[in-house]
C-alpha cells in the first residue's frame, strides 16, 4: 500500500469512528492492501479480567472485537488465543504462560497489573515481573515490534472503587507510567485506554452488569484506539 493510501485509510477510519454512536466498529472500510490478503495472522492476548472480558460475552471482549475489526480491513486474524483470568497478577500470568507454553504468534498483547495494585502487592516486584512478561512477549512474537501493551483502566471511577477513587488513580498512574516508559525504551507500542475509562465515568453504557468491568461499548472504544496501531504492525 502506498503512503497516500495509508494516510487516506487512517483518515477515513478516524472520521467514521468519531461518528459512531455505539460500540460497533466501522466494519465497512475496505483496504486496498494486497500483501496480507492471503495470509492469516495469529494473535495471543495475555492479561487478566480486562482481557478475558469478565461479565461480557467472549465476542464482546476487546481481543475479539479487534479481530472483527481487522478482518474487515483485510487483515485476517485467527481466533485469538487468550491466556487471561479474572484476578490474575503478573506472577499468576507468568505461571500460566509457563504451564500452557503457547506457540509463537504474529501479534502479542499484554494488559496486566490491576490486581497487583488491588491486592497491595509490592510495586517493585510488579516492575520485575512486568519486565519478565515483556521479554516473554517479545520471544513469543519474535520481535518487540509485534508486541502491544495496553494500559490499565481506572476502576476507581466505578461504583466498586469510588470510595478510594483518588488513591486508586494515583497508584494506577504509577503502574501505567512505568509500563509506558519500558515500552518507550524497547520501541513497543503502548496504548493508553485509561483516559477512555476515566472519560466514561458517568456514562451509563460504560460498565458491564457487574458495575466494575468494561461493557461491550467501552471495549469497542478501546478497539477504535488499538486497531490503527495493530493495522500498521501487520499490514
Residue frames relative to the residue before (quaternion, step in Angstrom):
aa qw qx qy qz dx dy dz
X 1.0000 0.0000 0.0000 0.0000 0.00 0.00 0.00
X 0.4489 -0.6959 0.4884 0.2753 3.59 -0.91 0.85
X 0.6598 -0.5017 0.3741 0.4160 3.55 -1.30 0.33
X 0.6323 0.5414 -0.3283 0.4464 3.57 1.01 -0.82
X 0.6550 0.5095 -0.3091 0.4646 3.56 0.97 -0.86
X 0.6265 0.5387 -0.3392 0.4497 3.57 1.01 -0.79
X 0.6670 0.5012 -0.3021 0.4611 3.56 0.91 -0.96
X 0.6546 0.5182 -0.3113 0.4540 3.57 0.95 -0.89
X 0.6502 0.5205 -0.3189 0.4525 3.58 0.93 -0.89
X 0.6743 0.4881 -0.3021 0.4645 3.57 0.88 -0.91
X 0.6304 0.5398 -0.3304 0.4495 3.57 1.04 -0.78
X 0.6725 0.4892 -0.2954 0.4702 3.56 0.87 -0.99
X 0.6426 0.5354 -0.3220 0.4435 3.56 0.96 -0.90
X 0.6687 0.5099 -0.2998 0.4504 3.57 0.91 -0.95
X 0.6584 0.5164 -0.3119 0.4501 3.56 0.92 -0.90
X 0.6896 0.4789 -0.2896 0.4597 3.57 0.86 -0.96
X 0.6319 0.5265 -0.3393 0.4566 3.58 1.01 -0.74
X 0.6763 0.5023 -0.3043 0.4446 3.57 0.91 -0.89
X 0.6811 0.4779 -0.2889 0.4736 3.57 1.17 -0.48
X 0.5330 0.6497 -0.4055 0.3597 3.57 1.23 -0.28
X 0.2107 -0.7927 0.5610 0.1115 3.58 -0.89 0.88
X 0.7192 0.3384 -0.2421 0.5565 3.58 1.25 0.16
X 0.6602 -0.5041 0.3671 0.4186 3.58 -1.30 -0.12
X 0.4917 0.6706 -0.4361 0.3440 3.58 1.22 -0.09
X 0.3760 -0.7367 0.5196 0.2143 3.56 -0.78 1.04
X 0.5477 -0.6070 0.4550 0.3528 3.58 -1.20 0.45
X 0.0557 -0.8796 0.4725 0.0050 3.52 0.47 1.25
X 0.5936 0.5990 -0.3655 0.3939 3.61 1.21 -0.10
X 0.4352 0.6860 -0.4759 0.3370 3.59 1.26 -0.03
X 0.1744 -0.7942 0.5760 0.0839 3.56 -0.86 0.92
X 0.2591 -0.7661 0.5710 0.1414 3.55 -0.85 0.98
X 0.3649 -0.7177 0.5481 0.2268 3.53 -1.12 0.70
X 0.3659 0.7522 -0.4742 0.2746 3.56 1.29 0.16
X 0.1384 -0.7981 0.5824 0.0683 3.59 -0.85 0.95
X 0.5536 0.6500 -0.3856 0.3498 3.58 1.19 -0.44
X 0.7809 0.3359 -0.1725 0.4976 3.59 1.02 -0.73
X 0.3819 0.7624 -0.4674 0.2330 3.61 1.26 -0.03
X 0.7740 0.3432 -0.1730 0.5033 3.58 1.00 -0.79
X 0.6366 0.5059 -0.3344 0.4764 3.59 1.23 0.23
X 0.1801 -0.7578 0.6171 0.1113 3.52 -1.09 0.76
X 0.2659 -0.7959 0.5304 0.1205 3.56 -0.68 1.12
X 0.3298 -0.7188 0.5752 0.2092 3.55 -1.22 0.55
X 0.1489 -0.7985 0.5831 0.0144 3.55 -1.08 0.83
X 0.0975 -0.7833 0.6138 0.0137 3.56 -0.76 1.13
X 0.1150 -0.8005 0.5877 0.0256 3.58 -0.66 1.16
X 0.1079 -0.8097 0.5768 0.0054 3.57 -0.59 1.21
X 0.3940 0.7521 -0.4720 0.2375 3.60 -0.87 0.80
X 0.5631 -0.5641 0.4848 0.3603 3.50 -1.14 -0.83
X 0.8347 -0.1665 0.1117 0.5129 3.62 -1.04 -0.68
X 0.6446 0.5426 -0.3256 0.4291 3.58 1.08 -0.68
X 0.6800 0.4493 -0.2829 0.5056 3.56 1.23 -0.41
X 0.6786 0.4697 -0.2991 0.4790 3.57 0.98 -0.79
X 0.4061 -0.7339 0.4578 0.2947 3.59 1.21 -0.45
X 0.0026 -0.8341 0.5499 -0.0429 3.55 0.75 1.08
X 0.8589 0.1381 -0.1422 0.4722 3.58 -1.00 0.99
X 0.6838 0.3384 -0.3288 0.5566 3.58 1.20 0.46
X 0.6161 -0.5285 0.4145 0.4114 3.58 -1.23 0.30
X 0.6682 -0.5273 0.3417 0.3984 3.57 -1.16 0.61
X 0.7029 0.4776 -0.2779 0.4479 3.58 0.85 -0.93
X 0.6383 0.5145 -0.3275 0.4696 3.59 1.27 -0.20
X 0.5106 0.6340 -0.4255 0.3953 3.59 1.26 -0.18
X 0.6248 -0.5923 0.3392 0.3790 3.57 -1.08 0.58
X 0.6191 0.5320 -0.3956 0.4209 3.71 0.89 -0.56
X 0.6998 0.4526 -0.2795 0.4769 3.60 0.99 -0.77
X 0.6046 0.5114 -0.3621 0.4917 3.58 1.13 -0.50
X 0.6167 0.5392 -0.3422 0.4602 3.58 1.09 -0.68
X 0.6282 0.5303 -0.3337 0.4613 3.58 0.95 -0.83
X 0.6638 0.5144 -0.3056 0.4488 3.57 0.89 -0.95
X 0.6762 0.4973 -0.2920 0.4584 3.55 0.92 -0.88
X 0.6684 0.4914 -0.3000 0.4710 3.58 0.96 -0.83
X 0.5953 0.5603 -0.3590 0.4502 3.58 1.03 -0.74
X 0.6686 0.5135 -0.2996 0.4467 3.56 0.99 -0.84
X 0.6919 0.4360 -0.2622 0.5123 3.58 1.26 -0.39
X 0.5369 -0.6475 0.3734 0.3911 3.58 1.30 0.40
X 0.4972 0.5432 -0.4803 0.4765 3.56 1.16 0.73
X 0.1710 -0.8426 0.5059 0.0700 3.55 0.03 1.32
X 0.0962 -0.8120 0.5755 -0.0112 3.55 -0.71 1.17
X 0.4347 -0.6654 0.5405 0.2758 3.54 -0.99 0.86
X 0.6676 -0.4403 0.3807 0.4642 3.57 -1.26 0.18
X 0.4685 -0.7088 0.4376 0.2943 3.62 -0.60 1.06
X 0.3284 -0.6797 0.6186 0.2180 3.50 -1.21 0.70
X 0.0816 -0.8214 0.5645 0.0036 3.58 -0.60 1.12
X 0.0202 -0.7440 0.6679 -0.0010 3.53 -0.86 1.06
X 0.3970 0.6823 -0.4872 0.3735 3.54 0.03 1.35
X 0.0514 0.7888 -0.6110 0.0432 3.53 -1.15 0.62
X 0.5803 -0.5920 0.4356 0.3508 3.54 -1.08 0.76
X 0.7979 0.2966 -0.2336 0.4699 3.56 -0.92 0.96
X 0.5155 0.6703 -0.4190 0.3308 3.58 1.19 -0.24
X 0.2578 -0.7065 0.6414 0.1520 3.50 -1.21 0.80
X 0.7191 -0.3914 0.3172 0.4787 3.57 -1.28 -0.08
X 0.6498 0.5175 -0.3257 0.4515 3.59 0.95 -0.79
X 0.6362 0.5246 -0.3269 0.4617 3.58 0.98 -0.83
X 0.6664 0.5011 -0.3033 0.4614 3.57 0.94 -0.87
X 0.6209 0.5331 -0.3385 0.4645 3.58 0.98 -0.77
X 0.6620 0.5073 -0.3002 0.4629 3.57 0.95 -0.92
X 0.6713 0.5063 -0.3023 0.4490 3.58 0.93 -0.88
X 0.6329 0.5204 -0.3354 0.4649 3.58 0.99 -0.77
X 0.6452 0.5173 -0.3192 0.4629 3.57 0.98 -0.84
X 0.6856 0.4896 -0.2822 0.4590 3.57 0.95 -0.88
X 0.7520 0.4095 -0.2171 0.4686 3.58 0.89 -0.92
X 0.1524 -0.8471 0.4975 0.1080 3.57 1.27 -0.40
X 0.0038 0.8396 -0.5430 0.0141 3.61 0.59 1.09
X 0.5069 -0.6212 0.5021 0.3240 3.54 -1.24 0.51
X 0.6520 -0.4975 0.3832 0.4248 3.57 -1.27 0.13
X 0.1485 -0.7815 0.6032 0.0575 3.57 -1.17 0.73
X 0.5894 -0.5906 0.4264 0.3492 3.55 -1.25 0.45
X 0.7821 0.1066 -0.0431 0.6125 3.56 1.18 -0.63
X 0.0452 -0.7815 0.6222 0.0114 3.57 -0.99 0.89
X 0.1183 -0.7816 0.6095 0.0601 3.57 -0.89 0.96
X 0.1197 -0.7807 0.6117 0.0455 3.53 -1.20 0.66
X 0.1204 0.7498 -0.6399 0.1177 3.55 -0.83 1.11
X 0.2782 0.7657 -0.5112 0.2737 3.57 -0.16 1.28
X 0.5736 0.6371 -0.4282 0.2859 3.56 -1.24 0.39
X 0.5579 0.6332 -0.4106 0.3453 3.60 1.08 -0.52
X 0.6904 0.4760 -0.2953 0.4577 3.59 0.98 -0.72
X 0.5313 0.5701 -0.4077 0.4759 3.58 1.23 -0.33
X 0.6860 0.4710 -0.2773 0.4802 3.56 0.90 -0.95
X 0.6833 0.5078 -0.2932 0.4350 3.59 0.82 -0.99
X 0.7329 0.4136 -0.2263 0.4905 3.57 1.00 -0.84
X 0.4789 -0.7069 0.4153 0.3138 3.57 1.26 0.09
X 0.2676 0.7768 -0.5223 0.2283 3.56 1.09 0.67
X 0.6553 -0.5166 0.3853 0.3940 3.55 -1.28 0.42
X 0.4223 -0.7053 0.5081 0.2569 3.57 -0.82 0.98
X 0.6267 0.5296 -0.3406 0.4590 3.59 1.03 -0.70
X 0.6362 0.5085 -0.3249 0.4807 3.58 1.07 -0.71
X 0.5999 0.5503 -0.3550 0.4596 3.57 1.04 -0.73
X 0.6631 0.5202 -0.3176 0.4346 3.57 0.84 -0.94
X 0.6531 0.5059 -0.3133 0.4684 3.57 0.95 -0.84
X 0.7070 0.4571 -0.2663 0.4693 3.58 0.86 -0.96
X 0.6108 0.5312 -0.3564 0.4667 3.59 1.06 -0.62
X 0.6323 0.5246 -0.3278 0.4664 3.58 0.99 -0.80
X 0.6269 0.5249 -0.3269 0.4739 3.57 1.05 -0.78
X 0.6669 0.5016 -0.2999 0.4623 3.58 0.96 -0.87
X 0.6072 0.5404 -0.3529 0.4634 3.60 1.08 -0.65
X 0.6686 0.4966 -0.2992 0.4656 3.56 0.92 -0.91
X 0.6408 0.5082 -0.3184 0.4794 3.58 1.00 -0.79
X 0.6341 0.5288 -0.3278 0.4593 3.59 0.97 -0.83
X 0.6314 0.5258 -0.3240 0.4689 3.56 1.00 -0.83
X 0.6555 0.5154 -0.3076 0.4583 3.57 0.92 -0.91
X 0.6996 0.4726 -0.2695 0.4633 3.58 0.94 -0.89
X 0.7265 0.3850 -0.2315 0.5200 3.59 1.20 -0.47
X 0.4744 -0.6929 0.3984 0.3690 3.57 1.38 -0.08
X 0.8033 0.0277 0.0088 0.5948 3.59 1.17 -0.48
X 0.5709 -0.5903 0.4418 0.3612 3.57 -1.14 0.58
X 0.5984 0.6037 -0.3592 0.3853 3.59 1.13 -0.61
X 0.7113 0.4088 -0.2512 0.5137 3.60 1.23 -0.35
X 0.5582 0.5492 -0.3917 0.4831 3.54 1.27 0.54
X 0.0605 -0.7615 0.6420 0.0651 3.55 -1.11 0.73
X 0.1837 -0.7502 0.6251 0.1128 3.55 -1.12 0.74
X 0.1962 -0.7771 0.5926 0.0803 3.54 -0.84 1.05
X 0.4768 -0.6951 0.4590 0.2808 3.58 -0.83 0.95
X 0.5479 -0.6010 0.4728 0.3392 3.55 -1.31 0.37
X 0.3887 -0.7078 0.5295 0.2598 3.63 -0.80 0.91
X 0.4788 -0.6768 0.4860 0.2766 3.56 -1.20 0.50
X 0.1886 -0.8071 0.5521 0.0902 3.57 -0.29 1.26
X 0.4795 0.6739 -0.4329 0.3585 3.59 1.27 -0.04
X 0.6386 0.5176 -0.3313 0.4632 3.59 1.21 -0.35
X 0.5831 0.5714 -0.3716 0.4421 3.60 1.28 -0.08
X 0.6606 -0.4873 0.3650 0.4391 3.61 -1.19 0.28
X 0.6156 0.5760 -0.3441 0.4134 3.60 1.05 -0.73
X 0.8132 0.2912 -0.1283 0.4873 3.57 0.89 -0.91
X 0.3958 0.7827 -0.4334 0.2073 3.56 1.26 -0.09
X 0.6218 0.5630 -0.3571 0.4109 3.62 1.03 -0.62
X 0.7691 0.2684 -0.1466 0.5612 3.58 1.17 -0.60
X 0.1230 0.8672 -0.4763 0.0775 3.54 1.22 0.62
X 0.7004 0.4781 -0.2856 0.4465 3.60 0.77 -0.99
X 0.6681 0.4995 -0.3001 0.4627 3.58 0.91 -0.91
X 0.6474 0.5211 -0.3156 0.4579 3.57 0.92 -0.91
X 0.6594 0.5146 -0.3094 0.4524 3.58 0.88 -0.93
X 0.6630 0.5130 -0.3036 0.4529 3.58 0.90 -0.91
X 0.6948 0.4716 -0.2828 0.4635 3.57 0.88 -0.93
X 0.6633 0.4915 -0.3143 0.4687 3.59 0.93 -0.80
X 0.5830 0.5578 -0.3716 0.4592 3.58 1.12 -0.57
X 0.6382 0.5213 -0.3267 0.4628 3.58 1.02 -0.76
X 0.6432 0.5136 -0.3160 0.4719 3.57 0.97 -0.85
X 0.7078 0.4715 -0.2723 0.4500 3.57 0.78 -1.01
X 0.6223 0.5377 -0.3395 0.4564 3.57 1.05 -0.73
X 0.6503 0.5059 -0.3207 0.4672 3.57 0.94 -0.84
X 0.6744 0.4950 -0.3075 0.4534 3.59 0.84 -0.93
X 0.6501 0.5162 -0.3240 0.4538 3.57 0.95 -0.83
X 0.6499 0.5199 -0.3223 0.4511 3.58 0.95 -0.83
X 0.6531 0.5001 -0.3155 0.4730 3.58 0.97 -0.82
X 0.6300 0.5230 -0.3326 0.4678 3.58 1.08 -0.67
X 0.6305 0.5261 -0.3314 0.4646 3.57 0.97 -0.82
X 0.6710 0.5171 -0.2939 0.4428 3.56 0.91 -0.93
X 0.7738 0.3374 -0.1662 0.5097 3.58 1.09 -0.69
X 0.4520 -0.7108 0.4334 0.3204 3.58 1.30 0.26
X 0.3773 0.6922 -0.5014 0.3564 3.54 0.93 1.03
X 0.4699 -0.6688 0.4963 0.2925 3.57 -1.03 0.75
X 0.0962 -0.7772 0.6216 0.0172 3.56 -0.77 1.13
X 0.1296 -0.8197 0.5575 0.0223 3.56 -0.68 1.12
X 0.2639 -0.7925 0.5388 0.1094 3.55 -0.55 1.23
X 0.0243 0.7857 -0.6167 0.0422 3.55 -0.53 1.20
X 0.4137 0.7146 -0.4607 0.3256 3.58 1.33 -0.01
X 0.6204 0.5552 -0.3285 0.4460 3.55 1.04 -0.84
X 0.6363 0.5218 -0.3235 0.4670 3.57 1.02 -0.79
X 0.6657 0.5109 -0.3155 0.4430 3.59 0.85 -0.93
X 0.6754 0.4830 -0.2946 0.4730 3.58 1.03 -0.74
X 0.6411 0.5348 -0.3235 0.4454 3.56 1.02 -0.76
X 0.6995 0.4686 -0.2558 0.4750 3.57 1.17 -0.63
X 0.2551 0.8311 -0.4746 0.1380 3.58 1.28 0.11
X 0.8011 0.2640 -0.1328 0.5204 3.60 0.82 -0.93
X 0.4806 0.6659 -0.4369 0.3669 3.58 1.26 0.19
X 0.3866 -0.7609 0.4724 0.2201 3.59 -0.61 1.10
X 0.6438 0.4997 -0.3331 0.4743 3.61 1.26 -0.06
X 0.4829 0.7332 -0.3965 0.2685 3.59 1.27 -0.13
X 0.8082 0.3092 -0.1125 0.4884 3.57 0.99 -0.84
X 0.5363 -0.5888 0.5032 0.3355 3.51 -1.32 0.47
X 0.7487 -0.4217 0.2667 0.4364 3.57 -1.29 0.06
X 0.6417 0.5320 -0.3430 0.4331 3.62 1.14 -0.40
X 0.3864 -0.7571 0.4474 0.2780 3.60 1.33 -0.04
X 0.6413 0.4824 -0.3356 0.4934 3.56 1.16 0.62
X 0.7817 0.3162 -0.1605 0.5130 3.56 0.77 -1.05
X 0.6321 -0.5593 0.3725 0.3859 3.60 -1.15 0.52
X 0.4454 -0.6633 0.5428 0.2589 3.50 -1.26 0.60
X 0.6971 -0.4044 0.3669 0.4647 3.53 -1.34 -0.01
X 0.6312 0.5500 -0.3264 0.4389 3.56 0.98 -0.84
X 0.6917 0.4653 -0.2917 0.4689 3.58 0.80 -0.96
X 0.6314 0.5190 -0.3406 0.4648 3.60 0.95 -0.80
X 0.6134 0.5540 -0.3455 0.4443 3.58 1.06 -0.70
X 0.6494 0.5022 -0.3108 0.4790 3.57 1.05 -0.75
X 0.5890 0.5441 -0.3648 0.4731 3.57 1.09 -0.64
X 0.6864 0.5056 -0.2885 0.4359 3.55 0.82 -1.04
X 0.5892 0.5650 -0.3732 0.4408 3.58 1.05 -0.66
X 0.6970 0.4450 -0.2655 0.4956 3.58 1.11 -0.64
X 0.6771 0.5072 -0.2848 0.4507 3.58 1.08 -0.73
X 0.6611 0.5901 -0.3248 0.3305 3.56 0.84 -0.99
X 0.6510 0.4955 -0.3650 0.4444 3.67 0.88 -0.62
X 0.6156 0.5482 -0.3372 0.4549 3.58 1.12 -0.69
X 0.6939 0.4649 -0.2732 0.4773 3.56 0.85 -0.98
X 0.5923 0.5699 -0.3630 0.4389 3.58 1.04 -0.72
X 0.6739 0.4928 -0.2939 0.4655 3.58 0.92 -0.90
X 0.6354 0.5346 -0.3268 0.4513 3.58 1.08 -0.67
X 0.8042 0.3510 -0.1474 0.4563 3.58 0.82 -1.03
X 0.5405 0.6653 -0.4098 0.3119 3.60 1.10 -0.46
